[in-house]
Amino acid sequence: MDRFLIEGGKKLHGTVHISGSKNAALPILVATLLTDEKCILHRVPNLRDVRTTLKILEYLGKKITYQNNTVVVEANGQLKNNLPYELVKQMRASFWVAGPLLARFKEADIPLPGGCAIGVRPVDIHLKGFENLGAVCDVKAGNVIIRAEKLTPAQIVLRFPSVGATQNLLMCACLIPGETILENVAKEPEVDDVIAFLNKMGADIRADEKGRLVVHGKTALHGAEHTVVADRIETGSFILAAAATRGDVTVADCVPEHNAILLSDLREAGFTLEVTDTSVRVPPYEGEIKPVRVRTAPYPGFATDLQAPWMTLMTLCSGTAEIDEDIFENRFMHAPELVRMGANIYTEKSVARVTGVKNLLAAHVQASDLRGGFALVMAGLCAQGESEVERIYHIDRGYENLEQKLAALGATIRRYNPDKDEF
């Protein structure tokens, strides 16, 4: 399997351009199942999860053209309403097809999903929502079978503001005539981007003064053209990498306000940032990195997907920082690998205490999930000597052309497969 070889100790410098958001692109691609008309999507990142989603759409009966980050989705015969486990096991987002398929066929048969091993992320919020809309949900032999004689609009209160459940239920409600109201919904920018695309398709989704999402369902939706919003997690990741390496990097083509909490925490840690409407510059900083406590929370709180790279930054702070992971259990699997690189980290349940060290050490480590993988790459960039990061297929799920972008910023990084390549 591929791995990264990283020669650390170099400050990143230059400009990096942010790709379209993976977490917006995936549900937007899935939303094309709501119509038989052509949909054109721009700024779709070339990622493993995106390619898996395109395979899912093709299996279900869509014709796909993907070139230069533009995807064209067209009808290609009768749609199917079921998926094989071989496709679903590759990522959790595959379960999002349940909403559109249920809306169109009143039946969907989907295996329970796979994805990063960062704890249990149940689909019960999705299923409870479908039941409120009139469906019956059964789990048999690892498959979720969702059926409804008739779907009816409803008022649904999510027990947790789940991004996936919010998007899944929105897609389903779009084709249920009448008014459906979703409360305690996710407010992430990716959800807003999905709503923007659905409304371009002819849906009627609005947020009311109470923050609820009100859907006036239609009998049919039409094709649309849309450009995916910038990836706020990639944005934050490069900002943190620039800070940790004490570099001088401009992160361009982004939406800085989507990372407002991160930028505030970085300023508290001592960094001076130059922010415009579409870019963030991290200038050179030679002072001490101050320890800052963060607690992950749904948007607009500190993003759980930035917890791992933030931990890498805090390994170099001048005291002890605390990180509270309140979204996913078992999401500190990168911590032992960082310890192998000389970090001083103590974890207990959902809390990590990070005492800064002067330098990280190059080591052979392995990624256990997507964002933890980036945290290890980031550590490799900071460490003196050559680090080797295995299982980078996790990283490929969420960062487009990562080694090329880092190399353009002056990093020495290359992809290597020990079974194929030679030194």
C-alpha positions as a Markdown table, in Angstrom:
| # | Residue | x | y | z |
|---|---|---|---|---|
| 1 | Met | 0.0 | 0.0 | 0.0 |
| 2 | Asp | 1.0 | 3.6 | -0.6 |
| 3 | Arg | 2.7 | 5.6 | 2.1 |
| 4 | Phe | 4.3 | 9.1 | 2.5 |
| 5 | Leu | 8.0 | 9.7 | 3.0 |
| 6 | Ile | 8.5 | 13.1 | 4.5 |
| 7 | Glu | 11.7 | 15.0 | 5.2 |
| 8 | Gly | 10.8 | 17.4 | 7.9 |
| 9 | Gly | 12.1 | 20.5 | 9.4 |
| 10 | Lys | 11.2 | 22.9 | 6.5 |
| 11 | Lys | 9.0 | 25.9 | 6.9 |
| 12 | Leu | 6.1 | 25.9 | 4.4 |
| 13 | His | 5.9 | 29.0 | 2.2 |
| 14 | Gly | 3.8 | 30.2 | -0.7 |
| 15 | Thr | 0.1 | 30.0 | -1.7 |
| 16 | Val | -2.2 | 27.0 | -1.7 |
| 17 | His | -5.5 | 27.0 | -3.4 |
| 18 | Ile | -8.4 | 25.2 | -1.6 |
| 19 | Ser | -10.5 | 22.5 | -3.3 |
| 20 | Gly | -14.2 | 22.1 | -3.2 |
| 21 | Ser | -15.6 | 20.7 | -0.1 |
| 22 | Lys | -15.7 | 16.9 | 0.2 |
| 23 | Asn | -18.5 | 17.0 | 2.8 |
| 24 | Ala | -20.7 | 19.2 | 0.5 |
| 25 | Ala | -19.8 | 17.4 | -2.7 |
| 26 | Leu | -20.8 | 14.0 | -1.6 |
| 27 | Pro | -24.4 | 14.8 | -0.5 |
| 28 | Ile | -24.8 | 17.1 | -3.5 |
| 29 | Leu | -23.9 | 14.2 | -5.8 |
| 30 | Val | -26.3 | 12.0 | -4.0 |
| 31 | Ala | -29.1 | 14.6 | -4.4 |
| 32 | Thr | -28.9 | 14.2 | -8.2 |
| 33 | Leu | -30.9 | 11.0 | -7.6 |
| 34 | Leu | -33.9 | 13.2 | -7.0 |
| 35 | Thr | -34.2 | 13.9 | -10.7 |
| 36 | Asp | -33.8 | 12.3 | -14.1 |
| 37 | Glu | -32.6 | 15.5 | -15.6 |
| 38 | Lys | -29.0 | 16.5 | -16.2 |
| 39 | Cys | -27.1 | 18.0 | -13.3 |
| 40 | Ile | -23.7 | 19.8 | -13.7 |
| 41 | Leu | -21.5 | 20.2 | -10.7 |
| 42 | His | -18.2 | 22.2 | -10.6 |
| 43 | Arg | -15.3 | 22.2 | -8.2 |
| 44 | Val | -15.9 | 18.5 | -7.2 |
| 45 | Pro | -12.6 | 17.3 | -5.6 |
| 46 | Asn | -10.9 | 14.3 | -7.1 |
| 47 | Leu | -11.0 | 12.1 | -3.9 |
| 48 | Arg | -11.4 | 8.5 | -3.1 |
| 49 | Asp | -14.8 | 9.1 | -1.5 |
| 50 | Val | -16.0 | 11.1 | -4.5 |
| 51 | Arg | -14.9 | 8.3 | -6.9 |
| 52 | Thr | -16.8 | 5.8 | -4.7 |
| 53 | Thr | -19.9 | 8.0 | -4.8 |
| 54 | Leu | -19.7 | 8.2 | -8.5 |
| 55 | Lys | -19.5 | 4.4 | -8.7 |
| 56 | Ile | -22.6 | 4.2 | -6.5 |
| 57 | Leu | -24.5 | 6.6 | -8.8 |
| 58 | Glu | -23.5 | 4.5 | -11.8 |
| 59 | Tyr | -24.6 | 1.3 | -10.1 |
| 60 | Leu | -27.9 | 2.9 | -9.3 |
| 61 | Gly | -28.4 | 3.9 | -12.9 |
| 62 | Lys | -26.8 | 7.2 | -13.6 |
| 63 | Lys | -24.4 | 8.1 | -16.4 |
| 64 | Ile | -21.4 | 9.9 | -15.1 |
| 65 | Thr | -18.8 | 12.2 | -16.8 |
| 66 | Tyr | -16.0 | 13.5 | -14.6 |
| 67 | Gln | -13.3 | 15.8 | -16.0 |
| 68 | Asn | -11.3 | 18.7 | -14.6 |
| 69 | Asn | -13.3 | 18.7 | -11.3 |
| 70 | Thr | -16.6 | 18.9 | -13.2 |
| 71 | Val | -19.2 | 16.1 | -12.9 |
| 72 | Val | -22.1 | 15.7 | -15.3 |
| 73 | Val | -24.8 | 13.4 | -14.0 |
| 74 | Glu | -27.5 | 12.1 | -16.4 |
| 75 | Ala | -30.1 | 9.4 | -16.5 |
| 76 | Asn | -29.1 | 6.1 | -17.9 |
| 77 | Gly | -32.1 | 3.8 | -17.6 |
| 78 | Gln | -34.3 | 2.8 | -14.7 |
| 79 | Leu | -32.9 | 3.6 | -11.3 |
| 80 | Lys | -32.3 | 0.9 | -8.7 |
| 81 | Asn | -33.3 | 1.2 | -5.1 |
| 82 | Asn | -30.6 | -1.0 | -3.4 |
| 83 | Leu | -26.9 | -1.1 | -3.0 |
| 84 | Pro | -24.3 | -3.9 | -2.5 |
| 85 | Tyr | -22.2 | -4.1 | 0.6 |
| 86 | Glu | -19.0 | -3.9 | -1.5 |
| 87 | Leu | -19.8 | -0.3 | -2.3 |
| 88 | Val | -21.4 | 0.8 | 1.0 |
| 89 | Lys | -18.6 | -0.5 | 3.2 |
| 90 | Gln | -16.1 | 1.9 | 1.8 |
| 91 | Met | -17.7 | 5.0 | 3.3 |
| 92 | Arg | -20.5 | 6.1 | 5.6 |
| 93 | Ala | -21.8 | 8.8 | 3.3 |
| 94 | Ser | -23.2 | 6.0 | 1.1 |
| 95 | Phe | -26.2 | 5.8 | 3.5 |
| 96 | Trp | -27.3 | 9.2 | 2.2 |
| 97 | Val | -28.8 | 7.6 | -0.9 |
| 98 | Ala | -31.6 | 6.3 | 1.4 |
| 99 | Gly | -33.4 | 9.6 | 1.5 |
| 100 | Pro | -33.6 | 10.2 | -2.3 |
| 101 | Leu | -34.4 | 6.5 | -3.0 |
| 102 | Leu | -37.1 | 6.4 | -0.3 |
| 103 | Ala | -38.7 | 9.6 | -1.7 |
| 104 | Arg | -38.7 | 8.3 | -5.3 |
| 105 | Phe | -39.5 | 4.6 | -4.8 |
| 106 | Lys | -41.0 | 4.4 | -1.3 |
| 107 | Glu | -38.5 | 1.7 | -0.6 |
| 108 | Ala | -34.7 | 1.5 | -0.1 |
| 109 | Asp | -32.5 | -1.4 | 0.8 |
| 110 | Ile | -29.1 | -0.3 | 2.0 |
| 111 | Pro | -26.4 | -2.2 | 3.9 |
| 112 | Leu | -25.2 | -0.5 | 7.1 |
| 113 | Pro | -22.3 | 1.8 | 6.2 |
| 114 | Gly | -18.6 | 1.7 | 6.8 |
| 115 | Gly | -15.9 | 4.4 | 6.9 |
| 116 | Cys | -13.3 | 5.7 | 9.4 |
| 117 | Ala | -12.9 | 3.7 | 12.6 |
| 118 | Ile | -13.5 | 6.7 | 14.9 |
| 119 | Gly | -16.2 | 5.3 | 17.0 |
| 120 | Val | -19.9 | 4.4 | 16.6 |
| 121 | Arg | -21.8 | 6.9 | 14.4 |
| 122 | Pro | -25.3 | 5.4 | 14.4 |
| 123 | Val | -27.9 | 5.9 | 11.7 |
| 124 | Asp | -30.7 | 5.9 | 14.2 |
| 125 | Ile | -31.3 | 9.6 | 13.8 |
| 126 | His | -31.8 | 9.1 | 10.0 |
| 127 | Leu | -34.2 | 6.1 | 10.6 |
| 128 | Lys | -36.2 | 7.9 | 13.3 |
| 129 | Gly | -36.7 | 10.8 | 10.9 |
| 130 | Phe | -37.8 | 8.4 | 8.1 |
| 131 | Glu | -40.3 | 6.8 | 10.5 |
| 132 | Asn | -41.7 | 10.3 | 11.3 |
| 133 | Leu | -42.3 | 10.7 | 7.6 |
| 134 | Gly | -44.3 | 7.5 | 7.5 |
| 135 | Ala | -41.7 | 4.8 | 6.7 |
| 136 | Val | -41.1 | 1.5 | 8.4 |
| 137 | Cys | -37.4 | 0.6 | 9.0 |
| 138 | Asp | -36.1 | -2.9 | 9.6 |
| 139 | Val | -32.6 | -4.1 | 10.0 |
| 140 | Lys | -32.0 | -7.6 | 8.7 |
| 141 | Ala | -28.7 | -9.4 | 8.1 |
| 142 | Gly | -26.8 | -6.1 | 8.1 |
| 143 | Asn | -29.1 | -4.3 | 5.8 |
| 144 | Val | -31.5 | -1.5 | 6.5 |
| 145 | Ile | -34.8 | -1.9 | 4.7 |
| 146 | Ile | -36.9 | 1.2 | 4.6 |
| 147 | Arg | -40.5 | 1.1 | 3.2 |
| 148 | Ala | -43.5 | 3.3 | 3.1 |
| 149 | Glu | -46.9 | 2.9 | 1.5 |
| 150 | Lys | -47.2 | 6.7 | 1.6 |
| 151 | Leu | -44.8 | 9.4 | 2.8 |
| 152 | Thr | -46.3 | 12.3 | 4.6 |
| 153 | Pro | -44.9 | 15.7 | 5.8 |
| 154 | Ala | -44.0 | 15.9 | 9.5 |
| 155 | Gln | -42.4 | 18.0 | 12.2 |
| 156 | Ile | -39.2 | 16.3 | 13.2 |
| 157 | Val | -36.9 | 17.1 | 16.1 |
| 158 | Leu | -33.4 | 15.6 | 15.7 |
| 159 | Arg | -32.0 | 14.3 | 19.1 |
| 160 | Phe | -28.6 | 15.6 | 17.9 |
| 161 | Pro | -27.8 | 18.1 | 15.1 |
| 162 | Ser | -26.4 | 15.4 | 12.8 |
| 163 | Val | -25.1 | 16.7 | 9.5 |
| 164 | Gly | -25.8 | 13.4 | 7.6 |
| 165 | Ala | -29.3 | 13.0 | 9.1 |
| 166 | Thr | -30.2 | 16.7 | 8.3 |
| 167 | Gln | -29.1 | 16.3 | 4.7 |
| 168 | Asn | -30.7 | 12.8 | 4.3 |
| 169 | Leu | -34.1 | 14.0 | 5.6 |
| 170 | Leu | -34.0 | 17.2 | 3.6 |
| 171 | Met | -33.5 | 15.3 | 0.4 |
| 172 | Cys | -36.4 | 13.0 | 1.2 |
| 173 | Ala | -38.7 | 15.8 | 2.3 |
| 174 | Cys | -38.1 | 17.7 | -1.0 |
| 175 | Leu | -40.3 | 15.1 | -2.8 |
| 176 | Ile | -43.1 | 14.9 | -0.1 |
| 177 | Pro | -45.8 | 17.5 | -1.0 |
| 178 | Gly | -46.7 | 19.6 | 2.0 |
| 179 | Glu | -44.7 | 21.2 | 4.8 |
| 180 | Thr | -42.0 | 19.4 | 6.7 |
| 181 | Ile | -40.2 | 21.1 | 9.5 |
| 182 | Leu | -36.8 | 19.9 | 10.8 |
| 183 | Glu | -35.7 | 21.1 | 14.3 |
| 184 | Asn | -32.3 | 20.9 | 16.0 |
| 185 | Val | -30.7 | 20.7 | 12.6 |
| 186 | Ala | -27.0 | 20.9 | 11.7 |
| 187 | Lys | -25.9 | 24.4 | 10.6 |
| 188 | Glu | -22.6 | 23.5 | 8.9 |
| 189 | Pro | -21.7 | 25.4 | 5.7 |
| 190 | Glu | -21.9 | 22.1 | 3.9 |
| 191 | Val | -25.6 | 21.8 | 4.8 |
| 192 | Asp | -26.1 | 25.3 | 3.5 |
| 193 | Asp | -24.5 | 24.3 | 0.2 |
| 194 | Val | -26.7 | 21.2 | -0.2 |
| 195 | Ile | -29.7 | 23.4 | 0.5 |
| 196 | Ala | -28.5 | 25.9 | -2.2 |
| 197 | Phe | -28.2 | 23.0 | -4.7 |
| 198 | Leu | -31.6 | 21.5 | -3.8 |
| 199 | Asn | -33.3 | 24.9 | -4.2 |
| 200 | Lys | -31.6 | 25.3 | -7.6 |
| 201 | Met | -33.3 | 22.0 | -8.5 |
| 202 | Gly | -36.7 | 23.5 | -7.7 |
| 203 | Ala | -37.0 | 22.6 | -4.0 |
| 204 | Asp | -38.3 | 25.1 | -1.5 |
| 205 | Ile | -36.2 | 25.0 | 1.7 |
| 206 | Arg | -36.0 | 28.0 | 4.0 |
| 207 | Ala | -34.7 | 28.6 | 7.5 |
| 208 | Asp | -37.2 | 30.3 | 9.8 |
| 209 | Glu | -36.5 | 32.8 | 12.6 |
| 210 | Lys | -36.2 | 29.9 | 15.1 |
| 211 | Gly | -33.4 | 28.2 | 13.1 |
| 212 | Arg | -35.7 | 25.4 | 11.9 |
| 213 | Leu | -35.6 | 24.2 | 8.3 |
| 214 | Val | -39.0 | 24.4 | 6.6 |
| 215 | Val | -39.4 | 22.3 | 3.5 |
| 216 | His | -42.4 | 22.7 | 1.1 |
| 217 | Gly | -42.2 | 19.5 | -0.8 |
| 218 | Lys | -42.7 | 19.2 | -4.5 |
| 219 | Thr | -43.9 | 16.4 | -6.8 |
| 220 | Ala | -40.7 | 16.6 | -8.9 |
| 221 | Leu | -37.4 | 18.3 | -9.1 |
| 222 | His | -35.4 | 19.3 | -12.2 |
| 223 | Gly | -31.7 | 19.4 | -13.2 |
| 224 | Ala | -29.4 | 22.2 | -12.0 |
| 225 | Glu | -25.8 | 23.5 | -12.2 |
| 226 | His | -23.8 | 24.3 | -9.1 |
| 227 | Thr | -20.3 | 25.1 | -7.9 |
| 228 | Val | -19.3 | 23.4 | -4.6 |
| 229 | Val | -18.3 | 25.6 | -1.7 |
| 230 | Ala | -14.6 | 25.7 | -0.5 |
| 231 | Asp | -13.5 | 22.9 | 1.8 |
| 232 | Arg | -13.3 | 24.4 | 5.3 |
| 233 | Ile | -11.5 | 21.4 | 6.8 |
| 234 | Glu | -8.8 | 21.5 | 4.1 |
| 235 | Thr | -8.6 | 25.2 | 4.7 |
| 236 | Gly | -8.1 | 24.7 | 8.4 |
| 237 | Ser | -5.7 | 21.9 | 7.9 |
| 238 | Phe | -3.3 | 24.0 | 5.7 |
| 239 | Ile | -3.6 | 27.0 | 8.1 |
| 240 | Leu | -2.5 | 24.7 | 11.0 |
| 241 | Ala | 0.3 | 23.1 | 9.0 |
| 242 | Ala | 1.6 | 26.6 | 8.1 |
| 243 | Ala | 1.4 | 27.6 | 11.8 |
| 244 | Ala | 3.1 | 24.4 | 13.1 |
| 245 | Thr | 6.0 | 24.7 | 10.6 |
| 246 | Arg | 6.4 | 28.4 | 11.4 |
| 247 | Gly | 5.9 | 29.1 | 7.7 |
| 248 | Asp | 4.6 | 31.9 | 5.6 |
| 249 | Val | 1.5 | 30.6 | 3.7 |
| 250 | Thr | -1.5 | 32.2 | 2.1 |
| 251 | Val | -4.5 | 29.8 | 2.0 |
| 252 | Ala | -6.5 | 31.1 | -1.0 |
| 253 | Asp | -9.9 | 30.5 | -2.5 |
| 254 | Cys | -11.5 | 29.7 | 0.9 |
| 255 | Val | -14.2 | 31.2 | 3.1 |
| 256 | Pro | -12.4 | 32.3 | 6.3 |
| 257 | Glu | -15.6 | 32.9 | 8.2 |
| 258 | His | -16.3 | 29.2 | 8.1 |
| 259 | Asn | -13.2 | 28.7 | 10.3 |
| 260 | Ala | -13.9 | 31.7 | 12.6 |
| 261 | Ile | -13.4 | 29.7 | 15.8 |
| 262 | Leu | -10.1 | 28.2 | 14.6 |
| 263 | Leu | -8.8 | 31.6 | 13.6 |
| 264 | Ser | -9.7 | 33.0 | 17.0 |
| 265 | Asp | -8.0 | 30.1 | 18.8 |
| 266 | Leu | -4.8 | 30.6 | 16.7 |
| 267 | Arg | -4.7 | 34.2 | 17.6 |
| 268 | Glu | -5.0 | 33.2 | 21.3 |
| 269 | Ala | -2.1 | 30.8 | 20.7 |
| 270 | Gly | 0.0 | 33.8 | 19.6 |
| 271 | Phe | -0.3 | 33.8 | 15.8 |
| 272 | Thr | -1.0 | 37.0 | 13.8 |
| 273 | Leu | -3.2 | 36.3 | 10.8 |
| 274 | Glu | -4.1 | 38.4 | 7.7 |
| 275 | Val | -7.6 | 37.6 | 6.6 |
| 276 | Thr | -9.6 | 38.8 | 3.5 |
| 277 | Asp | -12.9 | 37.6 | 2.2 |
| 278 | Thr | -11.3 | 34.7 | 0.3 |
| 279 | Ser | -7.9 | 34.1 | 1.9 |
| 280 | Val | -6.0 | 33.6 | 5.1 |
| 281 | Arg | -2.3 | 34.4 | 5.4 |
| 282 | Val | -0.2 | 32.8 | 8.2 |
| 283 | Pro | 2.9 | 35.1 | 8.4 |
| 284 | Pro | 6.2 | 33.9 | 9.9 |
| 285 | Tyr | 6.0 | 33.6 | 13.7 |
| 286 | Glu | 9.0 | 32.9 | 16.0 |
| 287 | Gly | 7.4 | 33.4 | 19.4 |
| 288 | Glu | 6.2 | 30.7 | 21.8 |
| 289 | Ile | 3.0 | 28.8 | 20.9 |
| 290 | Lys | 0.7 | 29.4 | 23.8 |
| 291 | Pro | -1.4 | 26.4 | 25.0 |
| 292 | Val | -5.1 | 26.8 | 24.3 |
| 293 | Arg | -7.9 | 24.6 | 25.4 |
| 294 | Val | -10.5 | 23.6 | 22.8 |
| 295 | Arg | -13.7 | 21.7 | 22.9 |
| 296 | Thr | -15.2 | 20.2 | 19.8 |
| 297 | Ala | -18.8 | 21.1 | 19.0 |
| 298 | Pro | -21.2 | 21.2 | 16.1 |
| 299 | Tyr | -20.8 | 24.3 | 13.9 |
| 300 | Pro | -20.0 | 27.1 | 14.5 |
| 301 | Gly | -18.0 | 25.5 | 17.3 |
| 302 | Phe | -14.5 | 24.0 | 17.0 |
| 303 | Ala | -14.7 | 21.3 | 14.2 |
| 304 | Thr | -14.1 | 17.8 | 15.3 |
| 305 | Asp | -12.4 | 17.2 | 12.0 |
| 306 | Leu | -9.7 | 19.8 | 13.0 |
| 307 | Gln | -9.1 | 18.3 | 16.4 |
| 308 | Ala | -6.3 | 16.0 | 15.3 |
| 309 | Pro | -4.2 | 18.6 | 13.4 |
| 310 | Trp | -4.8 | 21.0 | 16.3 |
| 311 | Met | -3.3 | 18.4 | 18.6 |
| 312 | Thr | -0.2 | 18.3 | 16.4 |
| 313 | Leu | 0.1 | 22.1 | 16.7 |
| 314 | Met | -0.3 | 21.9 | 20.5 |
| 315 | Thr | 2.5 | 19.3 | 20.8 |
| 316 | Leu | 4.8 | 22.2 | 20.2 |
| 317 | Cys | 3.2 | 24.7 | 22.6 |
| 318 | Ser | 4.9 | 26.2 | 25.6 |
| 319 | Gly | 2.8 | 24.6 | 28.3 |
| 320 | Thr | -0.1 | 22.1 | 28.6 |
| 321 | Ala | -3.1 | 22.3 | 26.4 |
| 322 | Glu | -6.4 | 20.5 | 26.8 |
| 323 | Ile | -8.6 | 19.1 | 24.1 |
| 324 | Asp | -12.2 | 17.9 | 24.8 |
| 325 | Glu | -13.6 | 15.7 | 22.1 |
| 326 | Asp | -17.4 | 15.9 | 22.5 |
| 327 | Ile | -18.5 | 14.7 | 19.1 |
| 328 | Phe | -17.0 | 11.2 | 18.5 |
| 329 | Glu | -15.7 | 8.7 | 21.0 |
| 330 | Asn | -12.4 | 6.9 | 20.2 |
| 331 | Arg | -11.1 | 9.9 | 18.1 |
| 332 | Phe | -7.7 | 10.1 | 19.7 |
| 333 | Met | -6.2 | 7.2 | 17.8 |
| 334 | His | -3.6 | 9.5 | 16.4 |
| 335 | Ala | -2.3 | 10.4 | 19.9 |
| 336 | Pro | -0.2 | 7.2 | 20.4 |
| 337 | Glu | 1.4 | 7.7 | 17.0 |
| 338 | Leu | 2.2 | 11.3 | 17.9 |
| 339 | Val | 3.8 | 10.0 | 21.1 |
| 340 | Arg | 6.0 | 7.8 | 18.9 |
| 341 | Met | 7.2 | 11.1 | 17.4 |
| 342 | Gly | 8.2 | 12.5 | 20.8 |
| 343 | Ala | 4.9 | 14.2 | 21.8 |
| 344 | Asn | 3.8 | 14.3 | 25.4 |
| 345 | Ile | 0.1 | 13.4 | 25.3 |
| 346 | Tyr | -2.1 | 11.9 | 28.0 |
| 347 | Thr | -5.6 | 10.8 | 27.1 |
| 348 | Glu | -8.5 | 9.8 | 29.3 |
| 349 | Lys | -11.9 | 9.1 | 27.8 |
| 350 | Ser | -12.8 | 12.2 | 25.9 |
| 351 | Val | -10.0 | 14.5 | 27.1 |
| 352 | Ala | -6.5 | 14.8 | 25.9 |
| 353 | Arg | -3.8 | 16.8 | 27.7 |
| 354 | Val | -0.9 | 17.8 | 25.5 |
| 355 | Thr | 2.3 | 19.1 | 27.1 |
| 356 | Gly | 4.4 | 20.8 | 24.5 |
| 357 | Val | 7.9 | 19.6 | 23.6 |
| 358 | Lys | 10.7 | 21.5 | 21.9 |
| 359 | Asn | 10.9 | 19.3 | 18.9 |
| 360 | Leu | 9.1 | 16.3 | 17.3 |
| 361 | Leu | 11.1 | 13.3 | 16.2 |
| 362 | Ala | 10.9 | 11.6 | 12.8 |
| 363 | Ala | 9.3 | 8.1 | 13.1 |
| 364 | His | 7.5 | 5.4 | 11.2 |
| 365 | Val | 3.8 | 5.8 | 12.0 |
| 366 | Gln | 0.4 | 4.8 | 10.5 |
| 367 | Ala | -2.8 | 6.6 | 9.9 |
| 368 | Ser | -6.0 | 5.2 | 11.5 |
| 369 | Asp | -8.5 | 7.7 | 10.0 |
| 370 | Leu | -8.7 | 10.6 | 7.6 |
| 371 | Arg | -8.0 | 13.6 | 9.9 |
| 372 | Gly | -5.7 | 11.7 | 12.2 |
| 373 | Gly | -3.7 | 10.9 | 9.1 |
| 374 | Phe | -3.2 | 14.5 | 8.2 |
| 375 | Ala | -2.1 | 15.2 | 11.8 |
| 376 | Leu | 0.7 | 12.7 | 11.3 |
| 377 | Val | 1.7 | 14.2 | 8.0 |
| 378 | Met | 1.7 | 17.6 | 9.7 |
| 379 | Ala | 3.9 | 16.2 | 12.5 |
| 380 | Gly | 6.3 | 14.7 | 9.9 |
| 381 | Leu | 6.6 | 18.2 | 8.3 |
| 382 | Cys | 7.7 | 19.6 | 11.7 |
| 383 | Ala | 10.0 | 16.7 | 12.8 |
| 384 | Gln | 13.7 | 16.6 | 12.1 |
| 385 | Gly | 14.6 | 13.7 | 9.8 |
| 386 | Glu | 12.5 | 11.4 | 7.6 |
| 387 | Ser | 9.1 | 10.2 | 8.7 |
| 388 | Glu | 7.1 | 7.4 | 7.1 |
| 389 | Val | 3.3 | 7.5 | 7.2 |
| 390 | Glu | 1.5 | 4.3 | 6.3 |
| 391 | Arg | -2.1 | 3.6 | 5.4 |
| 392 | Ile | -2.5 | 6.9 | 3.6 |
| 393 | Tyr | -5.6 | 5.6 | 1.8 |
| 394 | His | -7.4 | 7.2 | 4.7 |
| 395 | Ile | -5.9 | 10.6 | 3.8 |
| 396 | Asp | -6.7 | 10.1 | 0.2 |
| 397 | Arg | -10.4 | 10.1 | 1.2 |
| 398 | Gly | -10.4 | 13.8 | 2.1 |
| 399 | Tyr | -7.4 | 15.7 | 0.7 |
| 400 | Glu | -7.1 | 16.3 | -3.0 |
| 401 | Asn | -3.5 | 16.2 | -4.4 |
| 402 | Leu | -2.1 | 16.6 | -0.9 |
| 403 | Glu | 1.5 | 15.8 | -1.6 |
| 404 | Gln | 1.5 | 18.0 | -4.7 |
| 405 | Lys | 0.1 | 21.0 | -2.7 |
| 406 | Leu | 2.6 | 20.5 | 0.1 |
| 407 | Ala | 5.5 | 20.1 | -2.3 |
| 408 | Ala | 4.5 | 23.4 | -4.0 |
| 409 | Leu | 4.8 | 25.0 | -0.5 |
| 410 | Gly | 8.4 | 23.7 | -0.2 |
| 411 | Ala | 7.8 | 20.4 | 1.7 |
| 412 | Thr | 9.8 | 17.4 | 0.8 |
| 413 | Ile | 7.2 | 14.7 | 0.6 |
| 414 | Arg | 6.6 | 11.8 | -1.8 |
| 415 | Arg | 4.3 | 8.9 | -2.2 |
| 416 | Tyr | 5.9 | 5.5 | -2.0 |
| 417 | Asn | 4.7 | 1.9 | -2.4 |
| 418 | Pro | 7.3 | -0.6 | -1.0 |
| 419 | Asp | 5.7 | -3.4 | -3.1 |
| 420 | Lys | 6.2 | -1.5 | -6.3 |
| 421 | Asp | 8.8 | 1.3 | -5.9 |
| 422 | Glu | 12.5 | 1.1 | -5.4 |
| 423 | Phe | 14.7 | 3.6 | -3.6 |
